[in-house]
């Protein structure tokens, strides 16, 4: 993170993104501290909330000619 904030342009982008996105500027040390607080359990919990069967969708574009061919292809996936 420190390397990305070396140039003046990067610093101005950082400030602009912080102000526009959050209405305040977070210090890089605060961002790093918050990232270190993320545990595998927190990630698993978020994944359980996000990846639910009722939320999953599939879009398929295929050169297969029939629904049967497509069904077979999906079963093998």
Phi, psi and omega in degrees: 000322180297322180295324181286345181258016183285323184273156179298319179299316179296321179296319180292321175299316178303310181298315180297315179298319180296313182293316180290320184279325188236350181077008177201168180254124175269136175290145177305325180296325178290320177299314180297319180299316179295322178296322179292340178282345180286125181249164175304325179296321178295318179295316178299317180298316178296320180296320178298320179291322187278313185265080177252144181306322182288348179261352183279141178225158178223131172241132184227129174245125188213154175269003179296144189274333185228164177296326179297317177297321181293318179298317178297318180297321180290323178297324180283347181281000000 
